[in-house]
Amino acid sequence: MLSKQLTIVIPTYNEGKYIARTLYAIAAQSGTSDVKIIIADARSTDNTRLIGESIGFELGVNIKRFEG
């Protein structure tokens, strides 16, 4: 049987003000126990990356980060 996993891609550039709210909103949804979040960061110069990593760790969410 195939497992169902939800993958969410969030493109970001200097989204430090909003990334925590976004990640908490995703975690609050029912049925998101098997979710992978990809943060596609366009080389932000603010704290987007650090906030994303710390919130992901706090929530126990599988977050991958790609910079481009």
All heavy atoms as TSV, in Angstrom:
chain	resi	resn	atom	element	x	y	z
A	1	MET	N	N	0.830	-1.175	0.000
A	1	MET	CA	C	0.000	0.000	0.000
A	1	MET	C	C	0.879	1.244	0.000
A	1	MET	O	O	1.849	1.336	0.739
A	1	MET	CB	C	-0.913	-0.014	1.224
A	1	MET	CG	C	-1.750	1.213	1.350
A	1	MET	SD	S	-2.751	1.155	2.835
A	1	MET	CE	C	-4.325	1.428	2.125
A	2	LEU	N	N	0.553	2.206	-0.815
A	2	LEU	CA	C	1.297	3.452	-0.880
A	2	LEU	C	C	0.921	4.359	0.288
A	2	LEU	O	O	-0.240	4.482	0.637
A	2	LEU	CB	C	0.993	4.183	-2.184
A	2	LEU	CG	C	1.437	3.497	-3.471
A	2	LEU	CD1	C	0.928	4.276	-4.674
A	2	LEU	CD2	C	2.938	3.380	-3.519
A	3	SER	N	N	1.937	4.992	0.864
A	3	SER	CA	C	1.628	5.944	1.933
A	3	SER	C	C	1.302	7.289	1.293
A	3	SER	O	O	1.822	7.640	0.238
A	3	SER	CB	C	2.813	6.085	2.887
A	3	SER	OG	O	3.849	6.786	2.267
A	4	LYS	N	N	0.444	8.021	1.941
A	4	LYS	CA	C	0.063	9.343	1.450
A	4	LYS	C	C	0.821	10.384	2.247
A	4	LYS	O	O	0.663	10.487	3.452
A	4	LYS	CB	C	-1.440	9.553	1.595
A	4	LYS	CG	C	-2.248	8.629	0.729
A	4	LYS	CD	C	-3.720	8.883	0.924
A	4	LYS	CE	C	-4.529	7.931	0.091
A	4	LYS	NZ	N	-5.967	8.134	0.263
A	5	GLN	N	N	1.655	11.127	1.544
A	5	GLN	CA	C	2.395	12.195	2.201
A	5	GLN	C	C	2.105	13.497	1.474
A	5	GLN	O	O	2.122	13.560	0.254
A	5	GLN	CB	C	3.889	11.931	2.194
A	5	GLN	CG	C	4.662	13.015	2.924
A	5	GLN	CD	C	6.152	12.788	2.889
A	5	GLN	OE1	O	6.693	12.378	1.878
A	5	GLN	NE2	N	6.805	13.050	4.001
A	6	LEU	N	N	1.847	14.518	2.244
A	6	LEU	CA	C	1.597	15.838	1.701
A	6	LEU	C	C	2.917	16.604	1.682
A	6	LEU	O	O	3.624	16.651	2.680
A	6	LEU	CB	C	0.582	16.584	2.570
A	6	LEU	CG	C	0.299	18.039	2.219
A	6	LEU	CD1	C	-0.362	18.117	0.842
A	6	LEU	CD2	C	-0.581	18.664	3.278
A	7	THR	N	N	3.240	17.186	0.532
A	7	THR	CA	C	4.428	18.030	0.410
A	7	THR	C	C	3.973	19.444	0.083
A	7	THR	O	O	3.203	19.660	-0.845
A	7	THR	CB	C	5.367	17.519	-0.699
A	7	THR	OG1	O	5.773	16.181	-0.387
A	7	THR	CG2	C	6.600	18.402	-0.811
A	8	ILE	N	N	4.446	20.393	0.876
A	8	ILE	CA	C	4.101	21.800	0.689
A	8	ILE	C	C	5.377	22.556	0.358
A	8	ILE	O	O	6.369	22.453	1.083
A	8	ILE	CB	C	3.446	22.384	1.956
A	8	ILE	CG1	C	2.166	21.631	2.277
A	8	ILE	CG2	C	3.191	23.878	1.788
A	8	ILE	CD1	C	1.579	21.974	3.621
A	9	VAL	N	N	5.349	23.316	-0.733
A	9	VAL	CA	C	6.495	24.132	-1.131
A	9	VAL	C	C	6.151	25.596	-0.851
A	9	VAL	O	O	5.129	26.099	-1.311
A	9	VAL	CB	C	6.835	23.935	-2.624
A	9	VAL	CG1	C	8.019	24.803	-3.021
A	9	VAL	CG2	C	7.122	22.468	-2.922
A	10	ILE	N	N	7.019	26.258	-0.102
A	10	ILE	CA	C	6.811	27.661	0.245
A	10	ILE	C	C	7.970	28.465	-0.347
A	10	ILE	O	O	9.091	28.404	0.152
A	10	ILE	CB	C	6.774	27.863	1.769
A	10	ILE	CG1	C	5.728	26.970	2.422
A	10	ILE	CG2	C	6.535	29.333	2.104
A	10	ILE	CD1	C	5.806	26.946	3.934
A	11	PRO	N	N	7.713	29.215	-1.427
A	11	PRO	CA	C	8.765	30.081	-1.953
A	11	PRO	C	C	8.909	31.312	-1.061
A	11	PRO	O	O	7.914	31.902	-0.641
A	11	PRO	CB	C	8.259	30.465	-3.347
A	11	PRO	CG	C	6.797	30.234	-3.318
A	11	PRO	CD	C	6.506	29.244	-2.232
A	12	THR	N	N	10.145	31.679	-0.728
A	12	THR	CA	C	10.359	32.806	0.173
A	12	THR	C	C	11.467	33.720	-0.313
A	12	THR	O	O	12.408	33.290	-0.976
A	12	THR	CB	C	10.735	32.334	1.595
A	12	THR	OG1	O	11.970	31.623	1.545
A	12	THR	CG2	C	9.655	31.467	2.203
A	13	TYR	N	N	11.351	34.967	0.045
A	13	TYR	CA	C	12.426	35.949	-0.056
A	13	TYR	C	C	12.127	37.017	0.996
A	13	TYR	O	O	11.139	37.746	0.889
A	13	TYR	CB	C	12.513	36.586	-1.444
A	13	TYR	CG	C	13.611	37.632	-1.488
A	13	TYR	CD1	C	14.943	37.250	-1.468
A	13	TYR	CD2	C	13.305	38.973	-1.478
A	13	TYR	CE1	C	15.952	38.196	-1.466
A	13	TYR	CE2	C	14.305	39.932	-1.474
A	13	TYR	CZ	C	15.626	39.539	-1.468
A	13	TYR	OH	O	16.625	40.476	-1.450
A	14	ASN	N	N	12.950	37.051	2.008
A	14	ASN	CA	C	12.784	37.988	3.130
A	14	ASN	C	C	11.373	37.914	3.717
A	14	ASN	O	O	10.696	38.923	3.874
A	14	ASN	CB	C	13.128	39.413	2.699
A	14	ASN	CG	C	14.603	39.596	2.454
A	14	ASN	OD1	O	15.423	38.811	2.933
A	14	ASN	ND2	N	14.967	40.600	1.708
A	15	GLU	N	N	10.975	36.723	4.079
A	15	GLU	CA	C	9.646	36.487	4.658
A	15	GLU	C	C	9.724	36.213	6.157
A	15	GLU	O	O	8.864	35.550	6.717
A	15	GLU	CB	C	8.971	35.303	3.955
A	15	GLU	CG	C	8.733	35.507	2.480
A	15	GLU	CD	C	7.716	36.595	2.182
A	15	GLU	OE1	O	6.848	36.871	3.031
A	15	GLU	OE2	O	7.810	37.181	1.094
A	16	GLY	N	N	10.739	36.734	6.807
A	16	GLY	CA	C	10.908	36.514	8.240
A	16	GLY	C	C	9.709	36.931	9.073
A	16	GLY	O	O	9.420	36.326	10.097
A	17	LYS	N	N	8.994	37.970	8.626
A	17	LYS	CA	C	7.814	38.440	9.358
A	17	LYS	C	C	6.658	37.449	9.295
A	17	LYS	O	O	5.787	37.450	10.155
A	17	LYS	CB	C	7.331	39.767	8.773
A	17	LYS	CG	C	8.154	40.962	9.165
A	17	LYS	CD	C	7.707	42.215	8.443
A	17	LYS	CE	C	6.375	42.714	8.899
A	17	LYS	NZ	N	6.028	44.020	8.286
A	18	TYR	N	N	6.636	36.598	8.275
A	18	TYR	CA	C	5.447	35.783	8.011
A	18	TYR	C	C	5.679	34.276	8.065
A	18	TYR	O	O	4.715	33.527	8.164
A	18	TYR	CB	C	4.885	36.130	6.624
A	18	TYR	CG	C	4.674	37.600	6.431
A	18	TYR	CD1	C	5.538	38.345	5.661
A	18	TYR	CD2	C	3.624	38.248	7.072
A	18	TYR	CE1	C	5.357	39.713	5.503
A	18	TYR	CE2	C	3.435	39.614	6.919
A	18	TYR	CZ	C	4.307	40.334	6.133
A	18	TYR	OH	O	4.127	41.678	5.990
A	19	ILE	N	N	6.910	33.821	8.019
A	19	ILE	CA	C	7.158	32.385	7.890
A	19	ILE	C	C	6.686	31.603	9.117
A	19	ILE	O	O	6.139	30.511	8.993
A	19	ILE	CB	C	8.640	32.093	7.544
A	19	ILE	CG1	C	8.817	30.644	7.110
A	19	ILE	CG2	C	9.565	32.442	8.692
A	19	ILE	CD1	C	8.195	30.304	5.793
A	20	ALA	N	N	6.843	32.161	10.306
A	20	ALA	CA	C	6.393	31.447	11.514
A	20	ALA	C	C	4.879	31.255	11.488
A	20	ALA	O	O	4.387	30.156	11.744
A	20	ALA	CB	C	6.809	32.208	12.767
A	21	ARG	N	N	4.152	32.301	11.154
A	21	ARG	CA	C	2.695	32.209	11.088
A	21	ARG	C	C	2.269	31.151	10.065
A	21	ARG	O	O	1.347	30.392	10.309
A	21	ARG	CB	C	2.103	33.557	10.726
A	21	ARG	CG	C	0.585	33.536	10.689
A	21	ARG	CD	C	-0.014	34.824	10.210
A	21	ARG	NE	N	0.520	35.977	10.923
A	21	ARG	CZ	C	0.276	37.228	10.574
A	21	ARG	NH1	N	-0.471	37.508	9.544
A	21	ARG	NH2	N	0.787	38.225	11.265
A	22	THR	N	N	2.962	31.129	8.946
A	22	THR	CA	C	2.645	30.157	7.896
A	22	THR	C	C	2.868	28.736	8.392
A	22	THR	O	O	2.024	27.863	8.205
A	22	THR	CB	C	3.511	30.423	6.647
A	22	THR	OG1	O	3.250	31.747	6.184
A	22	THR	CG2	C	3.213	29.422	5.553
A	23	LEU	N	N	4.004	28.489	9.031
A	23	LEU	CA	C	4.313	27.136	9.505
A	23	LEU	C	C	3.363	26.700	10.621
A	23	LEU	O	O	2.934	25.544	10.657
A	23	LEU	CB	C	5.768	27.067	9.964
A	23	LEU	CG	C	6.801	27.276	8.848
A	23	LEU	CD1	C	8.195	27.354	9.442
A	23	LEU	CD2	C	6.699	26.164	7.817
A	24	TYR	N	N	3.028	27.606	11.529
A	24	TYR	CA	C	2.060	27.266	12.583
A	24	TYR	C	C	0.678	26.962	11.990
A	24	TYR	O	O	-0.017	26.061	12.460
A	24	TYR	CB	C	1.939	28.391	13.614
A	24	TYR	CG	C	3.091	28.468	14.579
A	24	TYR	CD1	C	3.798	29.654	14.746
A	24	TYR	CD2	C	3.465	27.366	15.340
A	24	TYR	CE1	C	4.858	29.741	15.636
A	24	TYR	CE2	C	4.523	27.436	16.227
A	24	TYR	CZ	C	5.219	28.625	16.371
A	24	TYR	OH	O	6.267	28.703	17.254
A	25	ALA	N	N	0.291	27.692	10.967
A	25	ALA	CA	C	-1.005	27.447	10.326
A	25	ALA	C	C	-1.031	26.080	9.655
A	25	ALA	O	O	-2.038	25.363	9.726
A	25	ALA	CB	C	-1.313	28.534	9.301
A	26	ILE	N	N	0.060	25.691	9.034
A	26	ILE	CA	C	0.130	24.367	8.411
A	26	ILE	C	C	0.038	23.287	9.485
A	26	ILE	O	O	-0.707	22.316	9.347
A	26	ILE	CB	C	1.421	24.220	7.592
A	26	ILE	CG1	C	1.372	25.121	6.368
A	26	ILE	CG2	C	1.635	22.762	7.174
A	26	ILE	CD1	C	2.706	25.268	5.652
A	27	ALA	N	N	0.781	23.470	10.573
A	27	ALA	CA	C	0.780	22.474	11.653
A	27	ALA	C	C	-0.577	22.355	12.331
A	27	ALA	O	O	-0.930	21.293	12.847
A	27	ALA	CB	C	1.851	22.820	12.680
A	28	ALA	N	N	-1.366	23.426	12.331
A	28	ALA	CA	C	-2.668	23.415	12.991
A	28	ALA	C	C	-3.732	22.656	12.194
A	28	ALA	O	O	-4.786	22.329	12.736
A	28	ALA	CB	C	-3.143	24.840	13.240
A	29	GLN	N	N	-3.460	22.402	10.932
A	29	GLN	CA	C	-4.444	21.696	10.104
A	29	GLN	C	C	-4.540	20.242	10.547
A	29	GLN	O	O	-3.540	19.618	10.874
A	29	GLN	CB	C	-4.042	21.744	8.628
A	29	GLN	CG	C	-3.935	23.124	8.068
A	29	GLN	CD	C	-5.260	23.860	8.104
A	29	GLN	OE1	O	-6.271	23.344	7.668
A	29	GLN	NE2	N	-5.244	25.053	8.648
A	30	SER	N	N	-5.724	19.704	10.521
A	30	SER	CA	C	-5.882	18.294	10.868
A	30	SER	C	C	-5.341	17.438	9.740
A	30	SER	O	O	-5.425	17.785	8.574
A	30	SER	CB	C	-7.357	17.968	11.112
A	30	SER	OG	O	-8.097	18.195	9.937
A	31	GLY	N	N	-4.753	16.314	10.091
A	31	GLY	CA	C	-4.248	15.394	9.087
A	31	GLY	C	C	-2.889	15.762	8.529
A	31	GLY	O	O	-2.512	15.295	7.474
A	32	THR	N	N	-2.140	16.601	9.245
A	32	THR	CA	C	-0.826	16.975	8.747
A	32	THR	C	C	0.291	16.249	9.488
A	32	THR	O	O	1.401	16.735	9.586
A	32	THR	CB	C	-0.597	18.495	8.837
A	32	THR	OG1	O	-0.765	18.893	10.204
A	32	THR	CG2	C	-1.519	19.254	7.926
A	33	SER	N	N	0.011	15.064	9.984
A	33	SER	CA	C	1.039	14.333	10.713
A	33	SER	C	C	2.124	13.814	9.773
A	33	SER	O	O	3.248	13.598	10.192
A	33	SER	CB	C	0.423	13.176	11.496
A	33	SER	OG	O	-0.215	12.291	10.598
A	34	ASP	N	N	1.806	13.620	8.516
A	34	ASP	CA	C	2.789	13.122	7.557
A	34	ASP	C	C	2.974	14.158	6.454
A	34	ASP	O	O	2.624	13.947	5.306
A	34	ASP	CB	C	2.333	11.785	6.970
A	34	ASP	CG	C	3.459	11.082	6.232
A	34	ASP	OD1	O	4.628	11.424	6.461
A	34	ASP	OD2	O	3.163	10.191	5.422
A	35	VAL	N	N	3.549	15.301	6.850
A	35	VAL	CA	C	3.713	16.404	5.913
A	35	VAL	C	C	5.199	16.751	5.791
A	35	VAL	O	O	5.937	16.692	6.767
A	35	VAL	CB	C	2.896	17.647	6.332
A	35	VAL	CG1	C	3.370	18.207	7.641
A	35	VAL	CG2	C	2.922	18.707	5.266
A	36	LYS	N	N	5.617	17.061	4.587
A	36	LYS	CA	C	6.977	17.536	4.343
A	36	LYS	C	C	6.841	18.946	3.800
A	36	LYS	O	O	6.041	19.206	2.903
A	36	LYS	CB	C	7.695	16.645	3.337
A	36	LYS	CG	C	9.088	17.150	3.002
A	36	LYS	CD	C	9.931	16.160	2.211
A	36	LYS	CE	C	9.349	15.829	0.884
A	36	LYS	NZ	N	10.257	15.041	0.036
A	37	ILE	N	N	7.634	19.855	4.356
A	37	ILE	CA	C	7.599	21.250	3.918
A	37	ILE	C	C	8.940	21.583	3.296
A	37	ILE	O	O	9.995	21.334	3.879
A	37	ILE	CB	C	7.305	22.196	5.091
A	37	ILE	CG1	C	5.940	21.879	5.700
A	37	ILE	CG2	C	7.375	23.648	4.642
A	37	ILE	CD1	C	5.644	22.627	6.975
A	38	ILE	N	N	8.885	22.146	2.104
A	38	ILE	CA	C	10.085	22.600	1.426
A	38	ILE	C	C	10.036	24.124	1.398
A	38	ILE	O	O	9.092	24.706	0.867
A	38	ILE	CB	C	10.162	22.048	-0.008
A	38	ILE	CG1	C	10.227	20.528	0.029
A	38	ILE	CG2	C	11.357	22.643	-0.750
A	38	ILE	CD1	C	10.122	19.868	-1.330
A	39	ILE	N	N	11.048	24.750	1.993
A	39	ILE	CA	C	11.160	26.198	1.947
A	39	ILE	C	C	12.172	26.524	0.853
A	39	ILE	O	O	13.364	26.238	0.994
A	39	ILE	CB	C	11.594	26.778	3.298
A	39	ILE	CG1	C	10.545	26.456	4.366
A	39	ILE	CG2	C	11.808	28.282	3.189
A	39	ILE	CD1	C	10.921	26.908	5.763
A	40	ALA	N	N	11.678	27.080	-0.238
A	40	ALA	CA	C	12.523	27.463	-1.365
A	40	ALA	C	C	12.891	28.926	-1.188
A	40	ALA	O	O	12.119	29.817	-1.512
A	40	ALA	CB	C	11.786	27.227	-2.680
A	41	ASP	N	N	14.065	29.159	-0.642
A	41	ASP	CA	C	14.471	30.509	-0.273
A	41	ASP	C	C	15.342	31.131	-1.367
A	41	ASP	O	O	16.301	30.528	-1.829
A	41	ASP	CB	C	15.235	30.465	1.041
A	41	ASP	CG	C	15.559	31.841	1.551
A	41	ASP	OD1	O	14.665	32.694	1.539
A	41	ASP	OD2	O	16.714	32.064	1.960
A	42	ALA	N	N	14.994	32.337	-1.763
A	42	ALA	CA	C	15.722	33.062	-2.809
A	42	ALA	C	C	16.802	33.946	-2.193
A	42	ALA	O	O	16.864	35.145	-2.436
A	42	ALA	CB	C	14.753	33.882	-3.646
A	43	ARG	N	N	17.627	33.335	-1.338
A	43	ARG	CA	C	18.749	34.021	-0.685
A	43	ARG	C	C	18.314	35.233	0.132
A	43	ARG	O	O	18.816	36.348	-0.048
A	43	ARG	CB	C	19.820	34.384	-1.698
A	43	ARG	CG	C	20.363	33.164	-2.381
A	43	ARG	CD	C	21.448	33.508	-3.343
A	43	ARG	NE	N	21.779	32.291	-4.092
A	43	ARG	CZ	C	22.971	32.021	-4.528
A	43	ARG	NH1	N	23.947	32.849	-4.323
A	43	ARG	NH2	N	23.174	30.910	-5.197
A	44	SER	N	N	17.387	34.988	1.017
A	44	SER	CA	C	16.902	36.053	1.889
A	44	SER	C	C	18.044	36.672	2.681
A	44	SER	O	O	18.999	35.986	3.055
A	44	SER	CB	C	15.870	35.499	2.873
A	44	SER	OG	O	14.721	35.073	2.194
A	45	THR	N	N	17.917	37.948	2.952
A	45	THR	CA	C	18.925	38.651	3.750
A	45	THR	C	C	18.429	38.934	5.166
A	45	THR	O	O	19.129	39.566	5.948
A	45	THR	CB	C	19.311	39.984	3.068
A	45	THR	OG1	O	18.142	40.782	2.899
A	45	THR	CG2	C	19.972	39.735	1.729
A	46	ASP	N	N	17.230	38.451	5.478
A	46	ASP	CA	C	16.711	38.605	6.842
A	46	ASP	C	C	16.824	37.261	7.557
A	46	ASP	O	O	17.638	36.427	7.205
A	46	ASP	CB	C	15.272	39.144	6.833
A	46	ASP	CG	C	14.271	38.174	6.253
A	46	ASP	OD1	O	14.679	37.097	5.752
A	46	ASP	OD2	O	13.072	38.452	6.287
A	47	ASN	N	N	16.002	37.031	8.547
A	47	ASN	CA	C	16.091	35.813	9.362
A	47	ASN	C	C	15.098	34.727	8.933
A	47	ASN	O	O	14.753	33.873	9.744
A	47	ASN	CB	C	15.904	36.170	10.831
A	47	ASN	CG	C	14.615	36.935	11.072
A	47	ASN	OD1	O	13.850	37.194	10.143
A	47	ASN	ND2	N	14.361	37.311	12.308
A	48	THR	N	N	14.668	34.727	7.705
A	48	THR	CA	C	13.705	33.724	7.224
A	48	THR	C	C	14.204	32.307	7.488
A	48	THR	O	O	13.475	31.468	8.004
A	48	THR	CB	C	13.453	33.914	5.714
A	48	THR	OG1	O	12.916	35.213	5.493
A	48	THR	CG2	C	12.490	32.875	5.180
A	49	ARG	N	N	15.434	32.031	7.124
A	49	ARG	CA	C	15.984	30.677	7.259
A	49	ARG	C	C	16.023	30.234	8.717
A	49	ARG	O	O	15.581	29.133	9.059
A	49	ARG	CB	C	17.384	30.628	6.660
A	49	ARG	CG	C	18.021	29.254	6.744
A	49	ARG	CD	C	19.404	29.253	6.121
A	49	ARG	NE	N	20.326	30.140	6.822
A	49	ARG	CZ	C	21.093	29.741	7.844
A	49	ARG	NH1	N	21.046	28.506	8.274
A	49	ARG	NH2	N	21.901	30.593	8.437
A	50	LEU	N	N	16.536	31.067	9.594
A	50	LEU	CA	C	16.648	30.704	11.007
A	50	LEU	C	C	15.288	30.461	11.646
A	50	LEU	O	O	15.109	29.517	12.415
A	50	LEU	CB	C	17.409	31.782	11.775
A	50	LEU	CG	C	18.865	31.970	11.380
A	50	LEU	CD1	C	19.456	33.166	12.112
A	50	LEU	CD2	C	19.652	30.712	11.673
A	51	ILE	N	N	14.333	31.327	11.338
A	51	ILE	CA	C	12.988	31.160	11.890
A	51	ILE	C	C	12.364	29.866	11.371
A	51	ILE	O	O	11.795	29.090	12.135
A	51	ILE	CB	C	12.095	32.373	11.556
A	51	ILE	CG1	C	12.612	33.609	12.283
A	51	ILE	CG2	C	10.638	32.096	11.920
A	51	ILE	CD1	C	11.941	34.892	11.875
A	52	GLY	N	N	12.482	29.624	10.079
A	52	GLY	CA	C	11.928	28.401	9.497
A	52	GLY	C	C	12.504	27.154	10.134
A	52	GLY	O	O	11.779	26.214	10.473
A	53	GLU	N	N	13.817	27.137	10.318
A	53	GLU	CA	C	14.464	25.975	10.936
A	53	GLU	C	C	14.036	25.790	12.385
A	53	GLU	O	O	13.755	24.671	12.825
A	53	GLU	CB	C	15.974	26.120	10.849
A	53	GLU	CG	C	16.505	25.954	9.443
A	53	GLU	CD	C	17.994	26.248	9.336
A	53	GLU	OE1	O	18.594	26.752	10.314
A	53	GLU	OE2	O	18.543	25.970	8.258
A	54	SER	N	N	13.982	26.870	13.155
A	54	SER	CA	C	13.629	26.734	14.573
A	54	SER	C	C	12.165	26.338	14.760
A	54	SER	O	O	11.858	25.504	15.617
A	54	SER	CB	C	13.948	28.016	15.348
A	54	SER	OG	O	13.130	29.074	14.918
A	55	ILE	N	N	11.263	26.893	13.962
A	55	ILE	CA	C	9.851	26.529	14.075
A	55	ILE	C	C	9.648	25.084	13.633
A	55	ILE	O	O	8.900	24.331	14.256
A	55	ILE	CB	C	8.952	27.471	13.242
A	55	ILE	CG1	C	9.092	28.912	13.725
A	55	ILE	CG2	C	7.498	27.016	13.267
A	55	ILE	CD1	C	8.640	29.159	15.131
A	56	GLY	N	N	10.316	24.686	12.568
A	56	GLY	CA	C	10.223	23.303	12.107
A	56	GLY	C	C	10.681	22.327	13.174
A	56	GLY	O	O	10.038	21.309	13.425
A	57	PHE	N	N	11.791	22.648	13.843
A	57	PHE	CA	C	12.290	21.800	14.922
A	57	PHE	C	C	11.296	21.753	16.074
A	57	PHE	O	O	10.994	20.694	16.610
A	57	PHE	CB	C	13.650	22.317	15.413
A	57	PHE	CG	C	14.237	21.510	16.513
A	57	PHE	CD1	C	14.832	20.286	16.244
A	57	PHE	CD2	C	14.190	21.956	17.823
A	57	PHE	CE1	C	15.372	19.519	17.270
A	57	PHE	CE2	C	14.720	21.208	18.853
A	57	PHE	CZ	C	15.319	19.980	18.572
A	58	GLU	N	N	10.769	22.916	16.440
A	58	GLU	CA	C	9.794	23.003	17.539
A	58	GLU	C	C	8.557	22.158	17.261
A	58	GLU	O	O	8.045	21.479	18.156
A	58	GLU	CB	C	9.389	24.463	17.733
A	58	GLU	CG	C	8.288	24.678	18.742
A	58	GLU	CD	C	7.800	26.110	18.752
A	58	GLU	OE1	O	8.578	27.029	18.429
A	58	GLU	OE2	O	6.626	26.298	19.089
A	59	LEU	N	N	8.074	22.213	16.025
A	59	LEU	CA	C	6.850	21.491	15.663
A	59	LEU	C	C	7.098	20.032	15.283
A	59	LEU	O	O	6.152	19.273	15.133
A	59	LEU	CB	C	6.154	22.202	14.498
A	59	LEU	CG	C	5.665	23.620	14.765
A	59	LEU	CD1	C	5.143	24.242	13.489
A	59	LEU	CD2	C	4.596	23.607	15.845
A	60	GLY	N	N	8.336	19.663	15.112
A	60	GLY	CA	C	8.655	18.309	14.691
A	60	GLY	C	C	8.231	18.039	13.257
A	60	GLY	O	O	7.882	16.923	12.897
A	61	VAL	N	N	8.278	19.087	12.430
A	61	VAL	CA	C	7.867	18.985	11.039
A	61	VAL	C	C	9.108	18.784	10.185
A	61	VAL	O	O	10.146	19.400	10.415
A	61	VAL	CB	C	7.120	20.269	10.589
A	61	VAL	CG1	C	6.771	20.229	9.122
A	61	VAL	CG2	C	5.873	20.465	11.421
A	62	ASN	N	N	8.990	17.922	9.196
A	62	ASN	CA	C	10.084	17.654	8.271
A	62	ASN	C	C	10.233	18.818	7.299
A	62	ASN	O	O	9.459	18.932	6.366
A	62	ASN	CB	C	9.795	16.339	7.526
A	62	ASN	CG	C	10.903	15.946	6.598
A	62	ASN	OD1	O	12.003	16.501	6.627
A	62	ASN	ND2	N	10.637	14.973	5.764
A	63	ILE	N	N	11.215	19.684	7.541
A	63	ILE	CA	C	11.420	20.857	6.682
A	63	ILE	C	C	12.746	20.705	5.947
A	63	ILE	O	O	13.776	20.450	6.557
A	63	ILE	CB	C	11.425	22.162	7.491
A	63	ILE	CG1	C	10.034	22.421	8.067
A	63	ILE	CG2	C	11.864	23.337	6.629
A	63	ILE	CD1	C	9.908	23.709	8.823
A	64	LYS	N	N	12.684	20.868	4.662
A	64	LYS	CA	C	13.876	20.899	3.822
A	64	LYS	C	C	14.020	22.311	3.298
A	64	LYS	O	O	13.030	22.971	3.007
A	64	LYS	CB	C	13.747	19.930	2.629
A	64	LYS	CG	C	13.483	18.499	3.020
A	64	LYS	CD	C	14.696	17.887	3.634
A	64	LYS	CE	C	14.437	16.419	3.932
A	64	LYS	NZ	N	15.364	15.863	4.858
A	65	ARG	N	N	15.230	22.771	3.140
A	65	ARG	CA	C	15.466	24.127	2.680
A	65	ARG	C	C	16.308	24.089	1.419
A	65	ARG	O	O	17.312	23.399	1.351
A	65	ARG	CB	C	16.172	24.925	3.759
A	65	ARG	CG	C	16.385	26.368	3.412
A	65	ARG	CD	C	17.064	27.101	4.553
A	65	ARG	NE	N	18.241	26.418	5.050
A	65	ARG	CZ	C	19.454	26.563	4.532
A	65	ARG	NH1	N	19.654	27.317	3.502
A	65	ARG	NH2	N	20.466	25.912	5.063
A	66	PHE	N	N	15.866	24.810	0.429
A	66	PHE	CA	C	16.617	24.940	-0.814
A	66	PHE	C	C	16.862	26.410	-1.068
A	66	PHE	O	O	15.952	27.219	-0.942
A	66	PHE	CB	C	15.841	24.351	-1.991
A	66	PHE	CG	C	15.690	22.868	-1.909
A	66	PHE	CD1	C	14.558	22.296	-1.367
A	66	PHE	CD2	C	16.704	22.030	-2.353
A	66	PHE	CE1	C	14.418	20.935	-1.268
A	66	PHE	CE2	C	16.575	20.664	-2.250
A	66	PHE	CZ	C	15.435	20.103	-1.722
A	67	GLU	N	N	18.085	26.762	-1.397
A	67	GLU	CA	C	18.403	28.147	-1.728
A	67	GLU	C	C	18.706	28.238	-3.210
A	67	GLU	O	O	19.295	27.338	-3.787
A	67	GLU	CB	C	19.605	28.633	-0.931
A	67	GLU	CG	C	19.295	28.815	0.528
A	67	GLU	CD	C	20.442	29.440	1.299
A	67	GLU	OE1	O	21.282	30.113	0.689
A	67	GLU	OE2	O	20.493	29.236	2.511
A	68	GLY	N	N	18.268	29.316	-3.796
A	68	GLY	CA	C	18.532	29.465	-5.218
A	68	GLY	C	C	18.744	30.885	-5.598
A	68	GLY	O	O	18.701	31.796	-4.879
